[in-house]
Structure formats: C-alpha cells, structure tokens
Amino acid sequence: MSKTLHIIGGGMAGSEAAWQAAQQGITVVIHEMRPKVGTFAHRTGHLAEMVCSNSFRSDDHESNAVGLLHWEMRAANGLIMEQAAVHRLPAGGALAVDRDPFAQSVTARIMAHPLISVSYEEITELPTDGHWIIATGPLTSGALAQNIRAATGADALAFFDAIAPIVY
Ligand SMILES: Cc1cc2nc3c(=O)[nH]c(=O)nc-3n(C[C@H](O)[C@H](O)[C@H](O)COP(=O)(O)OP(=O)(O)OC[C@H]3O[C@@H](n4cnc5c(N)ncnc54)[C@H](O)[C@@H]3O)c2cc1C
C-alpha cells in the first residue's frame, strides 16, 4: 500500500489538510479539478479560493467558538490562518481577507512545499485503496457526488451554510 496521502479537492479544507500532513513528513498529492473542470461559484484555478464571504467571522478566541477555532488553527501552525494574517483586511472584530491574493499565496506556499504535489484532474470514483481524504466541499463534482451518494445513502448527505451572497 502506498504511503502517500491523496487529497481530493484543493479548497481551504484540502489545502490545510495537505499542509498539516506534509509538515509531519508525509508525502501528499492534492487532486484538484480546477481549472480543467469548473464549478458554478469558483472563478480561478487557485487553491483555497474563497467562494463565500471573504470573512472568517469572529476572531475573538475568548468568547466566540469560531474565534477559538482560529486560535487552535494558529496553535497548529496552520497555513490558512498564516495567510489570512498576511492578507487581513480591516473588519472590526472579524477576520476578513483580500480573497484573491490570499488564494494566490496559499497556492504558492503549497506549490513550494517539497512534500506536496498537485495533480490537476477530476476524481470521479471513490478510491478503493491507499490513504485518501475527500475534501471536495459543497460543490463536489457530479460523478463523485453520485458515487458518494451510492456508497452512503442519499439521505446521509447534508450541507449547512451561512448566507452571504457575492455580487460580481
Ligand atoms: C455560492 C456559495 C456561497 C457560500 N457562502 C459561504 C459563506 O458565506 N460562509 C461560509 O462559511 N461558507 C460559505 N459557503 C461554503 C463554502 O464553500 C465553504 O465555507 C468553504 O469553501 C468550504 O471549503 P472546502 O475546502 O470544504 O470546499 P471548497 O472550497 O469548495 O473546495 C473544494 C475543492 O474541491 C474541488 N473538487 C470538487 N469536486 C472534485 C473532484 N471530483 N475531483 C477533484 N476536485 C474536486 C473543487 O474544485 C474545490 O477546489 C458557500 C458556498 C457556496 C457554493
């Protein structure tokens, strides 16, 4: 069995997972379908593109659960929080970032890591061996979503979201 960790999806979750594993000395391959295959919300081929609000919500780690999560991600030397600090925008007590330079910087950091490579391809089947993380988010491509649904049961899939529309 391969000792490489494969991650499907190079969004914020997949990028952070890749970073954390690689920092532990594990070889990682991120399989990201963009820019070859797009979604209705993503606009670029960058990793960690924010398709939602540019806010990571409250940064108050003493009285807000989201802020506490930020604190924990910083304590774990997380890549997303590192680059959020670099590209932070004024937003009161919230942690908001300049989304395009943020995604570009996360992509550059991932690309520069000696243990991480990125394979630009859509994964359509659920892997049957090896070590995999599926981090394809709410816009998982159709074929993979169908296979996840078949394996787990349609009623088992749910996605909860805050409403923050983007106006282009
Ligand atoms: C229109 C919209 C608005 C949103 N607004 C908010 C908001 O305001 N606040 C909030 O907290 N959340 C919001 N969300 C949810 C938001 O998507 C998540 O917060 C965040 O992006 C999740 O990160 P992720 O890494 O899980 O998924 P993503 O950032 O979507 O990353 C998943 C990656 O997987 C890739 N991928 C998908 N399928 C495949 C495949 N088969 N093979 C290879 N690669 C694949 C995609 O290209 C993408 O890069 C919104 C989502 C949408 C769609």
PDBQT file of the ligand as one rigid body, heavy atoms in Angstrom, charges set to zero:
ROOT
HETATM    1  C1  LIG A 201     -22.200  30.137  -3.501  1.00  0.00    +0.000 C 
HETATM    2  C2  LIG A 201     -21.625  29.736  -2.160  1.00  0.00    +0.000 A 
HETATM    3  C3  LIG A 201     -21.589  30.638  -1.118  1.00  0.00    +0.000 A 
HETATM    4  C4  LIG A 201     -21.061  30.277   0.129  1.00  0.00    +0.000 A 
HETATM    5  N1  LIG A 201     -21.042  31.185   1.137  1.00  0.00    +0.000 NA
HETATM    6  C5  LIG A 201     -20.498  30.848   2.337  1.00  0.00    +0.000 A 
HETATM    7  C6  LIG A 201     -20.390  31.808   3.400  1.00  0.00    +0.000 A 
HETATM    8  O1  LIG A 201     -20.778  32.948   3.244  1.00  0.00    +0.000 OA
HETATM    9  N2  LIG A 201     -19.829  31.428   4.579  1.00  0.00    +0.000 N 
HETATM   10  C7  LIG A 201     -19.357  30.157   4.739  1.00  0.00    +0.000 A 
HETATM   11  O2  LIG A 201     -18.829  29.859   5.807  1.00  0.00    +0.000 OA
HETATM   12  N3  LIG A 201     -19.428  29.252   3.743  1.00  0.00    +0.000 NA
HETATM   13  C8  LIG A 201     -19.977  29.572   2.575  1.00  0.00    +0.000 A 
HETATM   14  N4  LIG A 201     -20.035  28.651   1.571  1.00  0.00    +0.000 N 
HETATM   15  C9  LIG A 201     -19.486  27.372   1.815  1.00  0.00    +0.000 C 
HETATM   16  C10 LIG A 201     -18.055  27.382   1.380  1.00  0.00    +0.000 C 
HETATM   17  O3  LIG A 201     -17.976  26.681   0.153  1.00  0.00    +0.000 OA
HETATM   18  C11 LIG A 201     -17.191  26.747   2.428  1.00  0.00    +0.000 C 
HETATM   19  O4  LIG A 201     -17.191  27.550   3.583  1.00  0.00    +0.000 OA
HETATM   20  C12 LIG A 201     -15.762  26.518   2.013  1.00  0.00    +0.000 C 
HETATM   21  O5  LIG A 201     -15.469  26.877   0.702  1.00  0.00    +0.000 OA
HETATM   22  C13 LIG A 201     -15.565  25.066   2.165  1.00  0.00    +0.000 C 
HETATM   23  O6  LIG A 201     -14.221  24.772   1.887  1.00  0.00    +0.000 OA
HETATM   24  P1  LIG A 201     -13.902  23.383   1.277  1.00  0.00    +0.000 P 
HETATM   25  O7  LIG A 201     -12.423  23.287   1.162  1.00  0.00    +0.000 OA
HETATM   26  O8  LIG A 201     -14.617  22.321   2.044  1.00  0.00    +0.000 OA
HETATM   27  O9  LIG A 201     -14.601  23.388  -0.165  1.00  0.00    +0.000 OA
HETATM   28  P2  LIG A 201     -14.167  24.220  -1.468  1.00  0.00    +0.000 P 
HETATM   29  O10 LIG A 201     -13.535  25.487  -1.080  1.00  0.00    +0.000 OA
HETATM   30  O11 LIG A 201     -15.359  24.257  -2.369  1.00  0.00    +0.000 OA
HETATM   31  O12 LIG A 201     -13.052  23.263  -2.104  1.00  0.00    +0.000 OA
HETATM   32  C14 LIG A 201     -13.377  22.025  -2.673  1.00  0.00    +0.000 C 
HETATM   33  C15 LIG A 201     -12.449  21.819  -3.866  1.00  0.00    +0.000 C 
HETATM   34  O13 LIG A 201     -12.689  20.519  -4.402  1.00  0.00    +0.000 OA
HETATM   35  C16 LIG A 201     -12.633  20.597  -5.803  1.00  0.00    +0.000 C 
HETATM   36  N5  LIG A 201     -13.381  19.450  -6.322  1.00  0.00    +0.000 N 
HETATM   37  C17 LIG A 201     -14.713  19.220  -6.251  1.00  0.00    +0.000 A 
HETATM   38  N6  LIG A 201     -15.003  18.015  -6.774  1.00  0.00    +0.000 NA
HETATM   39  C18 LIG A 201     -13.840  17.475  -7.197  1.00  0.00    +0.000 A 
HETATM   40  C19 LIG A 201     -13.483  16.237  -7.816  1.00  0.00    +0.000 A 
HETATM   41  N7  LIG A 201     -14.415  15.312  -8.115  1.00  0.00    +0.000 N 
HETATM   42  N8  LIG A 201     -12.180  16.000  -8.120  1.00  0.00    +0.000 NA
HETATM   43  C20 LIG A 201     -11.237  16.936  -7.841  1.00  0.00    +0.000 A 
HETATM   44  N9  LIG A 201     -11.505  18.128  -7.252  1.00  0.00    +0.000 NA
HETATM   45  C21 LIG A 201     -12.800  18.381  -6.920  1.00  0.00    +0.000 A 
HETATM   46  C22 LIG A 201     -13.223  21.964  -6.128  1.00  0.00    +0.000 C 
HETATM   47  O14 LIG A 201     -12.786  22.434  -7.381  1.00  0.00    +0.000 OA
HETATM   48  C23 LIG A 201     -12.680  22.813  -4.986  1.00  0.00    +0.000 C 
HETATM   49  O15 LIG A 201     -11.464  23.428  -5.297  1.00  0.00    +0.000 OA
HETATM   50  C24 LIG A 201     -20.553  28.975   0.322  1.00  0.00    +0.000 A 
HETATM   51  C25 LIG A 201     -20.583  28.075  -0.746  1.00  0.00    +0.000 A 
HETATM   52  C26 LIG A 201     -21.117  28.435  -1.968  1.00  0.00    +0.000 A 
HETATM   53  C27 LIG A 201     -21.125  27.438  -3.081  1.00  0.00    +0.000 C 
ENDROOT
TORSDOF 0
